[in-house]
Amino acid sequence: MKKALVFSFLMALLSFPLFSQTQEQGDARFHAIGTYGLKWKEFGVGAGIEYFFIEHFAIMPSFTNYFPNVGNRTNFSVDLRYYISEGASQLYLMAGYSQNWENTQPGNPGVRRTFNGANVGVGAYIRIVDWVGLSTEFRFQSQTPREAGFRVGLAFPL
C-alpha cells in the first residue's frame, strides 16, 4: 500500500510540465529545511525566505531550531547566495553571517550563551515541478560549535 501511494505521488508530481526557470530580480522562495551537523551529530529543522535582489544574487535569512542531547540551541543566519547556473538544476556559492543561542541548562537563569560568526558553503536548488524544488546545501559555520553540516529541504517559489 505504501509503495502504491509513493508511486502515485511521484507520478502526479512528474505529470506537471517542466520548464526552465531563471532567477530574476524580485523572485522569492520559501524554504523548509532539515539540517544535520557532522561533528556533534545534531538534527535541526528550520525555515527561511530567499529573495533575489538582482539577477543571480539572492539573500536568504533563515531560522533553525536544533535538538541537542542536553538543553536547546537555535540559529539565525543571513546568507548571500551567488547562483552559478540556471535551469532546472541551479548551483550556488554562499557566504553569510550566523548567530547561535545556546542553553545547556534549561530552566536556570543566566546560562544562555550567544555566539556569532560566519557561514560559507555550496548548494543546489533542483526544481522538481513548477511549485516545488529540492534545496540542498553543505555549509561550515565558524562560530561555536564550529560545525560543518548538510541542509536538505523543500523550496516553494512565491
Secondary structure, DSSP 4 states (H G I P E B T S, - for coil): -HHHHHHHHHHHHHTS--------TT-EEEEEEEEEETTT--EEEEEEEEEEEETTEEEEEEEEEE--SSSEEEEEEEEEEEE---SSEEEEEEEEEEEEEEESSTTSTT-EEEEEEEEEEEEEEEEEETTEEEEEEEEEE-STT-EEEEEEEEEEE-
